[in-house]
C-alpha cells in the first residue's frame, strides 16, 4: 500500500501536468492549431511504445536476477534502434497527418530519450524502490510540460513547444541515472532479455497505446476540424481514466513476474482497476457541466459524452493490467486479441462513424469486448516462470 500510494502520487503529478498542457494548448492554439498539436502528441505516444516495453522487460529481468550493467547495455541498444526508426518516420508522419516537418521532428525527437529514461525506471521498479520511482515519474511529467507551457505562453507553436518538452525529458533522464546508481556487475553476469524481447513486449504495448490513441487520428480524418478538436479534448477524460490507476500495475508488476505470486497479483490488479474505473466514470459524469467553464464554450457539445470518454479509458486501464501480466509471464501472444480489436475498431469507425457520439461509442464497445477476452485468458494462464 505504501508503494501504491507513492507511485500514485508521482504518476498523478505527471498526469496532471500533462492534462494542464492539453488544456492550455487548447486555449492558446485555437481549434485548428490544437488539433495538430493533439494529433502529434498521439503520434509521439505511439513511437514511445518501446520505452514502456523496455521498462517492463527491465523490471522483469531485475526480479529474475539480471545485472544492472547488462540491462544498461540493453537500454542503450534499444534507444539507438528507436532513434533510427524515429528519424525514418519523420517525413511519413508529416505527410500522413498533414503537419509541418518541424513539428513532427519536435514530436518524435523525444522517443529515444524516453527509452533511456524508462530503462532507469525499470531498474527502480524491479528493485521495489517505489519512493525513488515516484520521484522520477513526477519529475518526468513536470520537466516535460513546464518548458512546453512556457513556449506556448510566449506565442510559440507546436514545434518549439514539443522540442522544449524533449529537452526537459533529457534533464529528467540525467537525474534518474543518478538515482539508480552505477552499473553493478559485469555485462555478462547473466544474459538478460535481448532487444527481441523488448520488441515482443513493444507489440503488446503498441496494441494498447494504439487502442488509446488512434481514435484521435481517425477523428481528424472523418470529422471536420472543429469537431476533431472537440473529440481530441474529450480524450483527455479517456487519458485521465487510463493513466490514473497506472500505479496499480507498476507496483504489482514485480509480483506478477514472480512465479509464487503472479496469479494472485493479476486478480488483485484487475479488481482494483475495475473499482477505480467505476469511480472515475461517475466523477466524469458529475463534472461534465463544468467543461465549458473550465475550457471554452466551443467545447460544450461534448459535455454530454464526457462519461463515455472516461469509460473508454477505464476499459483500457483494465486491458493494460491484463497485458502487463502477459509481459510478466512472457505470454505476449495475448496481444493478438488486442490487435484484432483495434482492427475492428478502426474499420467500423472509418466506414460507419460521422459524429463524435458514434466515434466514442465504437471505441468503448471495442475496448470493452477486447478487455473481457484478454482478462479471461490472462486469468486462465500459467504463473510466470523465470528463464534459465
MARBALUM-562404 format. One record per atom (N, C-alpha, C): residue in three letters; x, y, z. Coordinates in steps of 0.1 Angstrom, whole numbers, plus 5000, padded with zeros to 4 digits. Atoms other than C-alpha are relative to their C-alpha. Layout:
! MARBALUM-562404
ALAXYZ...
***
This chain:
! MARBALUM-562404
UNK500849885000UNK500050005000UNK500950135000UNK499149885000UNK502950245007UNK500550024986UNK499549995014UNK504450174973UNK498950054991UNK501149965008UNK501050214957UNK499750155001UNK500349864997UNK500450554974UNK501150094994UNK498949925005UNK503850684965UNK500050014985UNK500050005015UNK503750584928UNK498850074995UNK501249925005UNK500150714925UNK500350155001UNK499749854999UNK501351054938UNK500950044989UNK499149965011UNK504251054913UNK499350004986UNK500750015013UNK502050934884UNK499050114998UNK501049895000UNK499351184893UNK500650144997UNK499349875003UNK501851474893UNK500350014985UNK499750005014UNK502951374858UNK498850024992UNK501250005008UNK499451324846UNK499350145000UNK500649874998UNK498051654860UNK500850104991UNK499249915008UNK500951834843UNK499749984985UNK500350025014UNK500151664810UNK498650054997UNK501349955003UNK496451754813UNK500050154999UNK499949855000UNK497352114821UNK500650054987UNK499449965013UNK499452124789UNK498949994989UNK501150015010UNK496451994769UNK499050115001UNK501049904998UNK494052244784UNK500650144995UNK499449875004UNK496452544779UNK500250014985UNK499850005015UNK497252434744UNK498750024993UNK501349985007UNK493552414735UNK499650155001UNK500449864999UNK493152774747UNK500950094991UNK499049915006UNK496352924732UNK500249974985UNK499850035014UNK496452744699UNK498850014992UNK501349995007UNK492752764690UNK499649864995UNK500650135004UNK490652484675UNK500949944989UNK499250065011UNK492852444643UNK501449965005UNK498650034995UNK496252464660UNK500049895010UNK500050114990UNK495252234689UNK499849874994UNK500250135007UNK494051964665UNK501449944995UNK498650045005UNK497651954650UNK500849965012UNK499250024988UNK499251964685UNK499649865006UNK500550124994UNK497051684699UNK500349884991UNK499750115009UNK497551464668UNK501449965001UNK498550034999UNK501351494671UNK500349945014UNK499850074987UNK501151404708UNK499649865000UNK500450145001UNK499251094699UNK501049924992UNK499050075007UNK501851004673UNK501349985008UNK498950014991UNK504551074699UNK499949895009UNK500350114990UNK502950834723UNK500249874994UNK499950135007UNK502850554697UNK501549974998UNK498650035003UNK506550594689UNK500849985014UNK499450024987UNK507350604727UNK499749865006UNK500450144995UNK505950244730UNK501249925004UNK498850084996UNK509450084731UNK500550045014UNK499749964987UNK510050294762UNK499249935011UNK500850074991UNK507150144780UNK500349855001UNK499650145000UNK508149804769UNK501349975007UNK498750024993UNK511749844780UNK499950005015UNK500249994985UNK510649944815UNK499549875005UNK500650134995UNK508549624819UNK501049894998UNK499150105001UNK511249404805UNK501250015010UNK498949984991UNK514049554826UNK499549975014UNK500550034986UNK511849534858UNK499949845001UNK500150154999UNK511149164850UNK501349935001UNK498650065000UNK514849084844UNK500750035013UNK499549974987UNK515749264877UNK499549905010UNK500650104991UNK513349034895UNK500649864998UNK499450135004UNK514948734877UNK501550005002UNK498650004996UNK518548844887UNK501050054990UNK499049945010UNK520049024857UNK500850125007UNK499249894995UNK522849274864UNK499750134994UNK500249875004UNK522549644862UNK500750044987UNK499249975011UNK525349664837UNK499449944987UNK500650075012UNK523749414813UNK498750074996UNK501249935003UNK520449594815UNK500250144994UNK499749875006UNK522049934808UNK500549984985UNK499650025013UNK523649784777UNK498749984991UNK501350025007UNK520149664766UNK499350134998UNK500649875001UNK518850014773UNK500650084989UNK499349915010UNK521450184750UNK499749944986UNK500350065013UNK520849934722UNK498550034995UNK501449985003UNK517049984724UNK499850154996UNK500149865003UNK517450364724UNK500550044986UNK499449985013UNK519650354693UNK499149964989UNK500950045010UNK517150154674UNK498850094998UNK501149915001UNK514350384683UNK500350134993UNK499649885007UNK516350684672UNK500049994985UNK500050035014UNK516850534638UNK498650004994UNK501450015005UNK513150454634UNK499350145000UNK500649864999UNK512150804646UNK500450094988UNK499549915011UNK514350974620UNK499449964987UNK500650055013UNK512950754592UNK498550034999UNK501549985000UNK509350824602UNK499650144999UNK500449865001UNK509551204602UNK499350044987UNK500749965012UNK508651254565UNK498749934999UNK501250075001UNK506050984567UNK498950055009UNK501049954990UNK504251114598UNK499650144995UNK500349865005UNK504451474584UNK499049994988UNK500950005011UNK502751374552UNK498749945003UNK501250074996UNK500151134566UNK499150095008UNK500849924991UNK499051374593UNK499850144995UNK500149865005UNK499451684572UNK500450115010UNK499449904991UNK501551864597UNK501450044995UNK498749955005UNK504852054593UNK501149905005UNK498950084997UNK508151874593UNK500650045013UNK499449954988UNK509452094621UNK499349955012UNK500850054988UNK506552004644UNK500249855001UNK499950154999UNK506951634635UNK501449965007UNK498750024994UNK510651644644UNK500050035015UNK500249974986UNK509751814677UNK499349895008UNK500850114993UNK507251534685UNK500849875001UNK499350135000UNK509551244676UNK501350005006UNK498749994994UNK512751374690UNK500149945014UNK499950044986UNK511851274725UNK500049855001UNK500150144999UNK511350904717UNK501249925005UNK498850074995UNK514950774722UNK500350055015UNK499749954987UNK515250994753UNK499149935010UNK500950074991UNK512150834768UNK500449855002UNK499550144999UNK513650484761UNK501050005011UNK499050004990UNK516650574782UNK499550035014UNK500649974987UNK514550724810UNK499249885005UNK500850114995UNK512250424811UNK500949885004UNK499150114995UNK515250184814UNK500450035014UNK499749974986UNK516150364846UNK498849985009UNK501250024992UNK512550354858UNK499849855002UNK500250154998UNK512549974852UNK501049955010UNK499150044989UNK515649934874UNK499450035014UNK500649974987UNK513850114902UNK498849925003UNK501250084998UNK510649924897UNK500349865004UNK499750144998UNK512249584896UNK500649985014UNK499450014987UNK514149664928UNK499050035011UNK501049974990UNK510949774946UNK500350145006UNK499749864995UNK512350134951UNK499050104995UNK501249935005UNK508950284947UNK500150155004UNK499949864997UNK509750614965UNK500950074990UNK499249945010UNK512550694941UNK499350004986UNK500750015012UNK510450574912UNK498950114999UNK501049894999UNK507650814923UNK500650134997UNK499449875002UNK510051104923UNK500350014985UNK499750005014UNK511251014888UNK498850024991UNK501349995007UNK507650974875UNK499550155000UNK500549864999UNK506651314888UNK500950104994UNK499149905006UNK509751494878UNK500049994984UNK500150025015UNK509451344842UNK498850084994UNK501249935005UNK505951494838UNK500250155001UNK499849864998UNK506851834852UNK501050064991UNK498949955008UNK510151874834UNK499750004985UNK500450005014UNK508551784801UNK498950104997UNK501149915002UNK505452004805UNK500450155002UNK499749864997UNK506852324821UNK500750084988UNK499349935011UNK509252414792UNK499050024988UNK501049995011UNK506452344766UNK499050115003UNK501049904997UNK503952554785UNK500650144999UNK499449875000UNK506452844788UNK500250044985UNK499949965014UNK507052834750UNK498650044994UNK501449975005UNK503252824743UNK499650145005UNK500549884994UNK502753114767UNK500650134993UNK499449885007UNK505053344747UNK499750004985UNK500549995014UNK503353264714UNK500749894991UNK499350105008UNK505452964703UNK498949904995UNK500950105005UNK503752704681UNK500349865004UNK499850144996UNK503652324683UNK501449955000UNK498750055002UNK507152264670UNK501050045012UNK499149964989UNK509152474696UNK499549955013UNK500550054987UNK506852354724UNK500449865002UNK499650144999UNK507551994716UNK501549985002UNK498650014999UNK511252044713UNK500450045015UNK499849964986UNK511252224747UNK499749885010UNK500450114992UNK509451924762UNK501149895000UNK499050115002UNK512151684748UNK501250045008UNK498949964992UNK514851894765UNK499849975015UNK500450034986UNK513051864798UNK500149855003UNK499950154998UNK512851484794UNK501549965001UNK498650034999UNK516651474788UNK500650035014UNK499549964986UNK517251654821UNK499549905010UNK500650104991UNK514951404839UNK500849874999UNK499250125001UNK516951114825UNK501350015007UNK498749984993UNK520251254838UNK499849995015UNK500350014986UNK518651284873UNK499749865004UNK500450144997UNK517150934871UNK501349915000UNK498850085001UNK520550794862UNK500850015013UNK499349984987UNK522050944894UNK499349925011UNK500750074989UNK519250794915UNK500249855000UNK499950155000UNK519650434902UNK501449965003UNK498750044996UNK523350444908UNK500849944989UNK499150055010UNK526350294890UNK499649864996UNK500350135006UNK526149974869UNK500849895008UNK499350114993UNK526949684893UNK500149884992UNK499850135006UNK528349364880UNK500450014985UNK499650015014UNK529849264846UNK498849994991UNK501150015009UNK527649294815UNK499649854998UNK500350145003UNK527848914810UNK499749925013UNK500250074987UNK527048834847UNK498749914998UNK501250085003UNK523648704835UNK499450064987UNK500549955013UNK522448744799UNK498550045002UNK501449974998UNK519148944802UNK499349994987UNK500850005012UNK516448974777UNK500750084989UNK499349935012UNK517649084742UNK499050104995UNK500849895007UNK516349364720UNK498749934995UNK501150075005UNK514049094705UNK498949995011UNK501050014990UNK512349054739UNK499350145002UNK500649864999UNK511849434741UNK499050024988UNK500949995011UNK510349414706UNK498749935002UNK501250084997UNK507949144717UNK499150075010UNK500849924990UNK506849354747UNK499550124993UNK500549885007UNK506649654724UNK498749984992UNK501250025008UNK504049504702UNK498849985010UNK501150014990UNK501949434734UNK499650155003UNK500249864996UNK502349804745UNK499450084988UNK500449935012UNK501849924709UNK498549984998UNK501450025001UNK498449754707UNK499250085010UNK500849934990UNK497349914739UNK500050154997UNK499949855003UNK498650264730UNK499250034988UNK500749985012UNK497150234696UNK498550015003UNK501450004996UNK493750154711UNK499650135007UNK500349884992UNK494050454733UNK500350134993UNK499649875007UNK495350704707UNK499550014986UNK500349985014UNK494450624671UNK498650054997UNK501349945003UNK490850724675UNK500150154998UNK499849865002UNK492151084677UNK500450024985UNK499549995014UNK493851034643UNK498849974991UNK501250035009UNK490650874628UNK499050125001UNK500949894999UNK488651164642UNK500450124991UNK499549905009UNK490851404622UNK499749974986UNK500350045014UNK490051204591UNK498550014997UNK501550025003UNK486251164594UNK499250125005UNK500749884995UNK485251484613UNK500650134994UNK499549875003UNK485551854604UNK501050045010UNK498949954991UNK488352054620UNK499550035014UNK500549964987UNK486252194649UNK499649885008UNK500550124993UNK484651854658UNK501249915003UNK498850084997UNK488051684656UNK500750055012UNK499449944988UNK489451934681UNK499149975013UNK500850034988UNK486451874704UNK500249855004UNK499850144996UNK486951494702UNK501349995006UNK498750014994UNK490651544709UNK500050055015UNK500149964986UNK489751734741UNK499349905008UNK500750114993UNK487251464751UNK500949895004UNK499150114997UNK490051214750UNK500950035012UNK499349974988UNK491651404779UNK499449925011UNK500750084990UNK489051234800UNK500449854999UNK499550135003UNK490050904784UNK501449985006UNK498650014994UNK493650964794UNK500050005015UNK500150004986UNK492651054829UNK499749865006UNK500450134995UNK490850724834UNK501049894997UNK499050105004UNK493550534816UNK501350015009UNK498749994993UNK496650674834UNK499850025015UNK500249984986UNK495150754868UNK500449885009UNK499650124992UNK495450394881UNK501349934995UNK498850055005UNK498850344864UNK500849935011UNK499250054989UNK500450284898UNK499749865004UNK500450144997UNK498449964903UNK500949904993UNK499250095008UNK500249794875UNK501550015003UNK498649984997UNK503649944883UNK500449935013UNK499750054987UNK503549834920UNK499949845000UNK500250144999UNK502149484914UNK500749924989UNK499350065011UNK504149414882UNK501149905005UNK498950094995UNK507249274901UNK499449875006UNK500650124995UNK504849034918UNK499449914989UNK500450085012UNK503348934885UNK501149924994UNK498850065006UNK506848844873UNK500549895009UNK499550104991UNK507348624904UNK499149885000UNK500850135002UNK506248254900UNK499049985012UNK500850034989UNK504848234935UNK498950095003UNK500949894997UNK502848554935UNK499250044988UNK500549945012UNK501848614899UNK498449984999UNK501550025001UNK498248464899UNK499250095009UNK500749914990UNK497148654930UNK500250144996UNK499749865003UNK498848974918UNK499150044988UNK500949975011UNK496848954885UNK498650035004UNK501449994995UNK493548904903UNK499850135007UNK500149874992UNK494249194927UNK500150124991UNK499849895009UNK495349424899UNK498650034992UNK501249985008UNK492149364878UNK498950055009UNK501149964991UNK489849404909UNK500250155003UNK499849864996UNK491449734920UNK499850094988UNK500249925012UNK491449874884UNK498650024997UNK501549995002UNK487749794880UNK499450105009UNK500549904990UNK486949984912UNK500350144997UNK499649875003UNK488950284903UNK499350054987UNK500749965012UNK487450294868UNK498650045002UNK501449964998UNK483950294881UNK499950145007UNK500049874993UNK484650584904UNK500450124990UNK499649905009UNK486350774876UNK498950044990UNK501149985009UNK483450734852UNK498950095007UNK501049924992UNK481050864879UNK500450145002UNK499549864999UNK483251164885UNK499950084987UNK500149935013UNK483351244848UNK498650054997UNK501449975002UNK479651234846UNK499550125008UNK500349904991UNK479251464876UNK500650144996UNK499349885003UNK481851714864UNK499850054987UNK500249965014UNK480751734828UNK499450144998UNK500549865002UNK478752064833UNK501050115001UNK498949904998UNK481952234843UNK500950024987UNK499149995012UNK483652174809UNK500050134993UNK500049875007UNK482552494791UNK500650115008UNK499449904992UNK483652694821UNK501549995001UNK498550024998UNK487052534826UNK500750024987UNK499349995012UNK487952524789UNK499450124991UNK500649905009UNK485752724764UNK498649954996UNK501450045004UNK482152734752UNK500149924987UNK499950075013UNK483452604718UNK500049845002UNK499950144997UNK483852264735UNK498849945007UNK501250044993UNK480352254751UNK499349884994UNK500750125006UNK478951994726UNK500449875005UNK499550134996UNK481051714741UNK499749975015UNK500150024986UNK480051764777UNK499049885004UNK501050124997UNK477151504775UNK500649874997UNK499450135002UNK479551234763UNK501349995008UNK498750014993UNK482451304787UNK500149875008UNK500050124993UNK481451004808UNK500449884991UNK499650105009UNK481850784777UNK501550004997UNK498550005002UNK485350904771UNK500749945012UNK499450054988UNK486150824807UNK499849845001UNK500350155001UNK484550474803UNK501049934991UNK499050065010UNK486850414773UNK501349995007UNK498750014993UNK489850494794UNK500049905011UNK500150104989UNK488650274823UNK500149864995UNK499850145006UNK488349974800UNK501449984996UNK498750015004UNK491750044786UNK501049985012UNK499250024988UNK493250064821UNK499949855005UNK500250144997UNK491849714828UNK500849914990UNK499350075010UNK493249594795UNK501550015002UNK498649994997UNK496649734804UNK500549915011UNK499650104989UNK496649534837UNK500149864995UNK499950145005UNK495949214818UNK501249984991UNK498950015009UNK498549284792UNK501350015007UNK498850004992UNK501149364818UNK500349865005UNK499850134995UNK500649024832UNK500549914989UNK499550085012UNK501248884797UNK501550024998UNK498649975001UNK504649054796UNK500849945011UNK499350064988UNK505548944831UNK500249854999UNK499950155002UNK504848584822UNK500549964987UNK499450035014UNK506448614787UNK498949934992UNK501150065008UNK503048534771UNK499450124991UNK500349885007UNK503048824747UNK499049974988UNK500950035011UNK500848634722UNK498650055003UNK501349954996UNK497848764742UNK499750144993UNK500249885006UNK498349094724UNK499249984986UNK500750025013UNK496848934692UNK498650045002UNK501449964998UNK493448984707UNK499850155000UNK500049855001UNK494149354712UNK500150054986UNK499849965014UNK495349384676UNK498749984992UNK501350035007UNK492149224663UNK498950115004UNK501049904995UNK490049464685UNK500350134994UNK499649885006UNK492049754671UNK499650014985UNK500450015014UNK491449644635UNK498550024998UNK501449985001UNK487749614641UNK499650145003UNK500449864996UNK487549954658UNK500350104988UNK499749905011UNK489350144630UNK499149984988UNK500850035012UNK487449964602UNK498550055002UNK501349954998UNK484050044618UNK499950155000UNK499949854999UNK485050404626UNK500050064986UNK499849955013UNK486150464590UNK498849984991UNK501150035009UNK483050314574UNK498750045005UNK501349974994UNK480250404598UNK499950145006UNK500149884991UNK481050694621UNK500150134992UNK499949875006UNK480451054611UNK499750115011UNK500349914990UNK479851214645UNK500949965012UNK499250034988UNK481651244679UNK499349895008UNK500750104992UNK478951034696UNK500349864994UNK499850135006UNK479350744671UNK501449965002UNK498650044998UNK483150754673UNK500349955014UNK499650054986UNK483350724711UNK499249885003UNK500850124997UNK480550464712UNK500749884994UNK499350115006UNK482550244688UNK501349975008UNK498850024992UNK485750294708UNK499749935013UNK500350064987UNK484050204741UNK499649854998UNK500450145003UNK482449884726UNK501149914997UNK498850095004UNK485649754710UNK500949985012UNK499150014988UNK487749834742UNK499449905010UNK500750084989UNK485149664765UNK500149854996UNK500050145004UNK484949344744UNK501449945001UNK498650045000UNK488749324740UNK500549985014UNK499550014986UNK489349374777UNK499449885007UNK500650134994UNK486949094787UNK500749884995UNK499450125006UNK488548844764UNK501549995005UNK498650014996UNK492148934773UNK500149975015UNK500050024985UNK491448944811UNK499749855003UNK500350144998UNK489848604809UNK501149904997UNK498850085004UNK492848454790UNK501150025010UNK498949974990UNK495248624815UNK499849925013UNK500350074988UNK493448464845UNK500149854998UNK499950145003UNK493548124828UNK501449964999UNK498650035003UNK497248144821UNK500849945011UNK499150064990UNK500147964839UNK500750125007UNK499249904993UNK502148164865UNK501350034993UNK498849965006UNK505148354854UNK501249915004UNK498950094997UNK508348144852UNK501350074995UNK498749935004UNK511948294851UNK500749914990UNK499250075010UNK514148204821UNK501249945007UNK498750054995UNK517147984829UNK501250084997
***
